[in-house]
């Protein structure tokens, strides 16, 4: 990990970005061709137009960066484009399996193909990506809307609870249905709440860093400063209770506690956060049947192989059948895992691209996350630092929770895999996250403005 | 704020590493375990998605795969239906596989390590991977002769090539059609298998390899071999053969079936005792030789072993801890002596092969999809049961059984046949099993046969000759081309 602040002379590196972007598109198109070859033994007629279309969509993002954030990190876009492109291929591959199954069963109507819809969401995601770059010309502007963000975040979180709008799908009430589309507001809530966390903590971090008593080498905060963390804890628990969304609950609390630690540099907040997490987890385990079921299935999946553990057991079988090199795209049976194209898309990768392919995907995620942290370190203002670190950590924790769940490292919690899973809200939200990261990155890598009289990061003025 | 961000980045890196380590565990370390678990149908589907190699016997394809248009792309078919079931076994999506289908699964699916290089070449060139073929030692003429001769009666036939151990016939009767449990419909398979298991005639039982019977008088060959091997006896030695053997320690006696003595003055030669299957002579001989001597001789013939056919076989048993009456009964193949038809064929074949027991085997060749030979069976000695001299005397004695003794129905015109009848009494008033073991030609044997007919009719030694010997004759004739 780089430990120095990126000097201003790194250059724009937009050419590198373009070359990598073309490579990423080529890999996604190659994967598409591979799926089609396995399925029908011939290349699809529309391969050329598909390649051109996908490249065009990604090029819009690239041109947007050249125009609006010319100094931004050149690796982020190619990485997420590759993930997005591969996700499209995997969803298409699972569409084919669903169609084949329906045809065998003699169904009158073919199941809806998800890949074209996801392609539409990709385009919308890129539009939103450029839109964010256009609207947010300086990320510090966002700090002005700290409490607006709080209100918006709360509102979004509560939307699915509204009767008539919210939908309960598979036991979780995290969906809204609007104009024929399903949407998970929590994905957007994630972004605005991180904006709120960053803005709030920049303002309050000096107070929160004040030490109270010192116990066992750790400076405990003052009792009266415990309010915010307790509130965040409570909100997370409420999400769990009312929406039964274990993943989102965990994500919010984790990001808040981490940012609290980053802002104050006080380890005591981590310890308090951990204790609260343990308390919350214990409480949830004893209060909620569905949490107990998840834990039991995690500990003894094969005892429930035909019932509650079916999904995770099939996922493990798929991963193991893929082995080191995988069965090859289109040649395994990832459709045996329920929800293979959303929560369990990682087991599809593990089965068809194997251990090797899945490790490569994880490395790409690791690059994205480390680039986010690098951006945070290089950022010249505390709000930018907290925002970038928060967004990066949210991506990381989301990936850890979903991949860990699918591979039985930790109990299963429903979360989407960023950029890969089928789902519009998740995809659009993640493109927005990348746009914000690039915006901060652009600001930090831009040649330094004439030295400000005060010069240190703590005294950057935030216009209010 | 940079220090905590770096720390968080380090923790996140550790989280990613733990994901990768866990994947290593699941996909690499536990991979083989999870892959082959019962609930994982992926491997099975992959197997079904490419043509499974054929099983061949004597140039005829007896099991092959046929393309279908359902999800399981290839259906296993069995050309000869029931006749080869004990050898091929079945290949079922519902119940797995048995017999050669199971034992040679790696070759038939193409997953065998010896085919990896070829499979990799297929992968690169995009050719569909195929399974290899398995060539059995079975002689279709002998198999058909045995199956037809049994004519649906309960019993079994094993024929061996004495000089190699190659299994020429492996028949169980009644049998079942493996195709009925190898369909692509789970419910059909389940229903058909349930019906087969309900059938009191046990059509799915692999009698020649896994059913043990009291060998009855055919076991006198083992007792005679033990006696000759001591060096204290020849075929001309005179031993007591009274009408009734008075068993010590008990009021029960061991009578001859005829009720007569086996020779003038209750004395008989060893050869004559075998020719007419004299119970009292062999019972007495057993008492004289002792349990250990007979047990050692039985073991030398292969009792107590499971030769890798490569199908699993039931071990044949000579009991231990016998009191004298039990020992006398055991010496004539009664009491708790149990042998598979394969085991009695091995005893017979060893005598035909100058005393050397060859390891029986069913697979003669394993071939890659392009028919190049991956492995050819090498005949292996299992053990030496008797010396060539003892084997020669036993052969002479067995020839008299067929020419003028209890086994005259085993005779083939123009060929010298050596044989031995058996009638194994069962408790509980059930009809005895009729046995016949034989080999031919007596001097340069090409085939050794063991036949057993369950509950084979009348209670006399005659039944072995009347019922079982014609079947053995048909099989020997088929192999010898007569």
Interface residues (C-beta under 8 A of the other chain):
Chain A: X1 X3 X5 X104 X258 X261 X262 X263 X265 X302 X305 X306 X313 X316 X317 X318 X319 X320 X321 X322 X323 X324 X327 X332 X333 X336 X350 X351 X354 X355 X358 X359 X362 X365 X366 X369 X370 X373 X376 X377 X382 X385 X386 X389 X392 X393 X396 X397 X400 X403 X404 X407 X408 X409
Chain B: X1 X2 X3 X4 X5 X6 X8 X9 X10 X12 X13 X15 X16 X18 X19 X20 X22 X23 X24 X26 X27 X28 X30 X31 X32 X33 X34 X35 X37 X39 X40 X41 X42 X43 X45 X46 X70 X71
